[in-house]
Amino acid sequence: MLSINKASERDHLVIALNGEVDASNSVELDEVIQEAIADNAHKILLDGSELEYISSAGLGVFMSYLEDFNEKQVTFVIFGLNEKILNVFHILGLDQLISIKNTREEAEQALYEA
């Protein structure tokens, strides 16, 4: 099961994932990111601190937006991933394509360094 919470903070959007992202619910994640881009969010933090599992379908959602983020100059930073999920991003090389930070503070700082 997955719950997704969105909150606007100062000049950025925080998307918090809680639970598991798999093939059955990755469409929800896709819709939330698509909506954020459509609403001209230029700084997006993804809080993965309560994310327990992510399937290839969930990872595919992030990969599908890499080009959009570049074209629309969106700064997208993920933070708070547990070691197991962080390792999956690392094995696939996604940590080279997406900014991933350990803490919220590091992630917020990265938004303004980009």
Secondary structure by P-SEA (a helix, b strand, c coil): cbbbbbbbcccbbbbbbccccccccaaaaaaaaaaaaaacccbbbbbccccccccaaaaaaaaaaaaaaaaaccbbbbccccaaaaaaaaaacccccbbbbccaaaaaaaaaac
